[in-house]
Amino acid sequence: MYSLDGAIRDGRHHMQIRVYYEDTDFSGIVYHASYLRFMERGRTNHLRLMGAEQHALYAEAEAETPGFAFVVRSMQIDYLKPARMDDVLDIVTWPLQVKGASITLAQEVRCGEAMLVKAEVRIAFISEGRARPIPKSLRTLMKADLVEG
């Protein structure tokens, strides 16, 4: 049973999404950019379930680093198999590396046992347009969830 935000199991966040008509192209296959939205939701809910509610995180980080933002710095993505309308997808997210000003996350989109999409996403922490150190509370939280190997 999943909550609306998904669940964390064995250091990995799992969130289910149903594919709707609006997510597909004219042939009924999920449009490539839809996966970006699915994975963004996975990253957001991963942080939320780790206790980093966006509002609380914002308030704490704003006090430490005014005008901050998390931005996607880079993404490597492999589209392996297509998803179709009405498929139920499992969006899996976990941290690979936590550095001073960036976090690298691995993400997978699965349908049952089939892996459809694999991605590695580097998220940068910026303030006033420049990279800044991630607040220690968030770095500690993310490092606690690192999956070894």
N, C-alpha and C positions, 0 to 999 in steps of 0.2 A: 504494500500500500504506500503510495506516494502522497506527500502534501503538494499543494500548489507550487511550492518552491523546489520540490524534489527532496532528495535525501543524500546524506553523506554516508558512504559505506566503504570501509577499508581505505580511508584517505582520499576517496574519489567521490565527486558530486555527480549524482545521476538525476536527470530531470526528463520527464516524458513530455513530448509534444506531438499532437496529431497534425498531419498535413491536411491543409484546407485548399480549396480551389485557388484562392488568392496567392498561395505559395508556389503554384505551378506555372509552367509555360503553356503554350498552345497545345502541346502534345500530352499534357497531363503529368509530366515529369517535373519534380521540384526544380525550380529555377535556381541557378548557382548562387545568386545573391541572397536567397532565402536562408541558406545555411549560415550566412554571416549573422543574420538576425537571431536564428536559433542559438548559435554559439554565444552571442552577446547576452542573451537571456540566461544561458547556463553560467557564464562568468559572474553576472550580477547576483544570481541566486546562490551561487557557491559562496560568495562573500557574505551574503545575508545569513546563510545558515551557519557560517563560522562565527557568527556573533557580531559581524561588522555591519550592522544596519546602516544603510547609506546616510541617514540623517545624523546618527550618532558619530559615524566616521567623519562625516563632513564637519561637524562642529569641532571635534577633536583636532582634525588635521588643519582646519581653518585657523584655530588658535596658534598652532605650531608653524604653519606655512600659509599665510594669507593668499587667497586667489588660486588655490591649487586645483588640479584636475588630473584624472587618469586618462591617458590617451593610448590608443593602439599605435605602437611604434613600428612594428613589423608583424607580418603573418605569413607563414608558409602553409599552404593548403594543398591537399591531394584529394581529388574527387575520384573515388574508386568505383562506386556503383550508384545507380539512380534510386531515388525514393519517389513514390507516387502518391496521388491523392488518397486520403484515408489511412495511409500507413501511420503507425505509432512509432515514433523515433525516440531513442534514448540518447540524450546529449550528456556526455561524460566529460568532466573537467577535473584536472588536478594540477598542482604546482610542480614544476620541474626544477626551477631555480629562483632564489630570492636574492637580489643584490641590493646595493644601497639605494638606487633610484629606479630599479625596474624589477618586474616579476615576469618570469617566463612560465606560461601555462601550456599544458598539452590538452587537446580536446579531440574527442571522437564523436561521430554521429553514427549510431547503430540502428538497425532494424532487425530485431530478434538477435540472432547470432552473427548476422552479416555486418561487416564494417563498411559504411558508405563513404565517410569522409574522415580524414585525419588532418589535424592542424596543430601548429605550434605558434603561440601568440606571445609577443613581447609587449608588455604594458609598461609605459613610462609614467612616472609621477612628475608633474611639472607645476611650476608656479611662476607667474608673470612671464610665460613663454620659455622658461628654461628648466632643464632637469634639476630636480632637487631630491635630497634623501627622503625616502619613504618614512613616515612616522614610525617610531620604534614599535608601538603597540601593534600596528598592522604587519610589520615585518616579522615580529615574533609569532603572531597568529598564523601567518602563511608558512613560516619555517616549520612550525609544529605539525603541519599537514603534508610536508614533503614526502613523496613516495620514493623510496630508494630503489635503484636498479632500473 
